[in-house]
Every structure is written in structure tokens, then in C-alpha cells.
Amino acid sequence: HQGYSFPTGTIIKAMKVFKSGYNPTSVPSTESRVLVVATDETANGNGNNVYFFNLSNVGEINSTPANVYTGFDKIVDIAFKKGLGL
């Protein structure tokens, strides 16, 4: 089923699933459960944005973004980074 639909004219610049790189004994609950999507929505006046979506245990996308970050200039790529000491 369709989890989320972006406005017409949206260009997906990057999509990544959170992979922490932690060893199997300390895998965070978000491992493979967060999808991050960077978009170019300038064609419809919404600028460049980054969306965080929660994924179900079978990979379905939650229909409401967990977070949306706006105000970016052109997005080329996105990356995750582990926190220090974790």
C-alpha cells in the first residue's frame, strides 16, 4: 500500500534507511526502521526538504513523517553519523 505521497513535481534527491554500523549486541531500536528522504520541491514552491519516516517491522512507511526539516539549499546527498560514545 502507499505509505506517503509527495506533491506533484517533487524530485527525490536521496533516500536512505538508517544503518548504524553498531555491533549486533548494541543495535539501536531505530536500526533499519527509519527512512530518510531528501527532496527538491522547488517546482511547487516548497524548497528543499528532508523527511524522516518510521518504518514498520515489515518495511511499511508510516503515512505521516516523523520529522520534516526545511530551509535547505540544493541537496546533493544525505548521510547518518553515529553519536560519540555510543
LINKABEL-V728948 format. One record per pair of residues at least 12 apart in sequence whose ideal C-beta (glycine too) atoms are under 10 Angstrom apart, sorted by the first residue. I is the first residue (numbers start at 1). J is the second residue. D is the distance in Angstrom with one decimal. If there is no record, write none. Layout:
I/J/D ; I/J/D
This chain:
1/60/7.2 ; 1/61/9.2 ; 1/63/9.1 ; 2/60/9.9 ; 2/61/8.4 ; 2/63/8.2 ; 3/35/9.1 ; 3/53/7.2 ; 3/54/9.9 ; 3/55/8.7 ; 3/56/9.1 ; 3/59/9.6 ; 3/60/5.9 ; 3/61/2.8 ; 3/62/6.5 ; 3/63/5.5 ; 3/64/9.4 ; 4/35/9.4 ; 4/37/8.6 ; 4/51/7.9 ; 4/53/6.5 ; 4/61/5.5 ; 4/62/7.7 ; 4/63/5.6 ; 4/64/7.8 ; 4/65/7.0 ; 5/63/8.9 ; 6/37/8.1 ; 6/39/6.3 ; 6/41/7.4 ; 6/44/9.4 ; 6/46/9.4 ; 6/49/9.4 ; 6/51/8.5 ; 7/39/9.1 ; 7/41/6.4 ; 7/43/8.6 ; 7/44/5.0 ; 7/45/9.4 ; 7/46/6.8 ; 8/41/9.9 ; 8/43/8.2 ; 8/44/6.9 ; 9/40/9.1 ; 9/41/7.2 ; 9/42/8.5 ; 9/43/3.5 ; 9/44/4.8 ; 9/45/9.4 ; 9/46/9.2 ; 10/37/9.5 ; 10/39/5.3 ; 10/40/7.1 ; 10/41/5.1 ; 10/42/9.4 ; 10/43/7.5 ; 10/44/7.2 ; 10/46/8.1 ; 10/49/9.0 ; 11/38/9.7 ; 11/39/6.7 ; 11/40/4.2 ; 11/41/7.8 ; 11/42/8.5 ; 11/43/7.5 ; 11/48/9.5 ; 11/75/9.9 ; 12/37/6.2 ; 12/38/7.5 ; 12/39/6.0 ; 12/40/8.1 ; 12/51/9.9 ; 13/37/8.4 ; 13/38/4.4 ; 13/39/6.3 ; 13/40/5.5 ; 13/48/7.6 ; 13/49/9.7 ; 13/50/9.3 ; 13/72/9.8 ; 13/74/8.3 ; 13/75/4.8 ; 13/76/7.0 ; 13/77/7.7 ; 13/78/8.1 ; 14/36/7.8 ; 14/37/7.3 ; 14/38/4.4 ; 14/39/8.9 ; 14/50/8.9 ; 14/75/6.9 ; 14/76/7.8 ; 14/77/5.3 ; 14/78/4.8 ; 14/79/9.0 ; 15/35/6.7 ; 15/36/7.2 ; 15/37/5.0 ; 15/38/7.7 ; 15/39/9.5 ; 15/51/9.5 ; 15/53/9.7 ; 15/78/8.5 ; 16/34/9.1 ; 16/35/7.4 ; 16/36/5.3 ; 16/37/8.3 ; 16/38/8.7 ; 16/77/8.9 ; 16/78/5.9 ; 16/79/7.6 ; 16/80/7.1 ; 17/31/9.2 ; 17/32/5.7 ; 17/33/8.2 ; 17/34/7.0 ; 17/35/5.5 ; 17/36/7.8 ; 17/53/9.8 ; 17/55/7.4 ; 17/59/8.9 ; 17/80/9.4 ; 18/30/5.5 ; 18/31/6.7 ; 18/32/6.7 ; 18/33/7.0 ; 18/34/4.0 ; 18/35/7.8 ; 18/36/7.0 ; 18/52/8.9 ; 18/55/9.0 ; 18/80/5.7 ; 19/31/7.0 ; 19/32/6.6 ; 19/34/9.7 ; 19/80/7.3 ; 20/32/9.0 ; 20/34/10.0 ; 20/80/7.3 ; 20/81/9.7 ; 20/82/6.0 ; 20/83/9.5 ; 20/86/8.4 ; 21/80/8.7 ; 21/81/9.7 ; 21/82/6.3 ; 22/82/7.3 ; 22/86/7.5 ; 26/86/7.8 ; 28/82/9.4 ; 28/83/9.7 ; 28/86/7.9 ; 30/52/9.9 ; 30/54/8.6 ; 30/55/9.5 ; 30/80/9.7 ; 32/55/7.3 ; 32/57/9.4 ; 32/59/8.5 ; 33/53/9.7 ; 33/54/6.4 ; 33/55/5.0 ; 33/56/8.1 ; 33/57/7.7 ; 33/59/9.1 ; 34/52/6.1 ; 34/53/7.1 ; 34/54/6.4 ; 34/55/6.7 ; 34/66/7.6 ; 34/67/9.7 ; 34/80/8.7 ; 35/51/8.2 ; 35/52/7.5 ; 35/53/4.4 ; 35/54/8.0 ; 35/55/5.6 ; 35/59/9.0 ; 35/61/6.3 ; 35/62/9.1 ; 35/65/9.6 ; 35/66/9.6 ; 36/50/6.5 ; 36/51/7.1 ; 36/52/5.6 ; 36/53/7.7 ; 36/66/9.9 ; 36/67/9.4 ; 36/69/9.8 ; 36/78/5.7 ; 36/79/9.3 ; 36/80/7.5 ; 37/49/8.5 ; 37/50/7.2 ; 37/51/4.6 ; 37/52/8.2 ; 37/53/7.0 ; 37/61/9.5 ; 37/65/8.6 ; 37/68/9.8 ; 37/78/8.5 ; 38/50/5.1 ; 38/51/7.9 ; 38/69/9.5 ; 38/72/8.0 ; 38/75/4.4 ; 38/76/8.6 ; 38/77/7.7 ; 38/78/4.9 ; 39/51/6.9 ; 39/68/9.6 ; 39/72/9.5 ; 39/75/7.7 ; 40/72/9.4 ; 40/74/7.3 ; 40/75/6.9 ; 41/70/9.3 ; 42/74/8.9 ; 46/70/7.7 ; 47/70/6.0 ; 47/71/6.8 ; 47/72/7.0 ; 47/73/8.9 ; 47/75/10.0 ; 48/69/9.7 ; 48/70/7.9 ; 48/71/8.1 ; 48/72/4.2 ; 48/73/6.6 ; 48/74/6.3 ; 48/75/5.0 ; 49/65/9.4 ; 49/68/6.0 ; 49/69/6.5 ; 49/70/5.1 ; 49/71/8.4 ; 49/72/6.9 ; 49/75/8.3 ; 50/65/9.6 ; 50/67/8.2 ; 50/68/7.3 ; 50/69/4.5 ; 50/70/8.1 ; 50/71/9.9 ; 50/72/6.9 ; 50/75/7.2 ; 50/78/6.6 ; 51/65/4.6 ; 51/66/8.4 ; 51/67/7.5 ; 51/68/5.3 ; 51/69/8.0 ; 51/70/9.9 ; 52/65/6.2 ; 52/66/4.7 ; 52/67/4.3 ; 52/68/7.6 ; 52/69/8.1 ; 53/65/5.6 ; 53/66/6.4 ; 53/67/9.1 ; 53/68/9.9 ; 54/66/5.2 ; 54/67/9.8
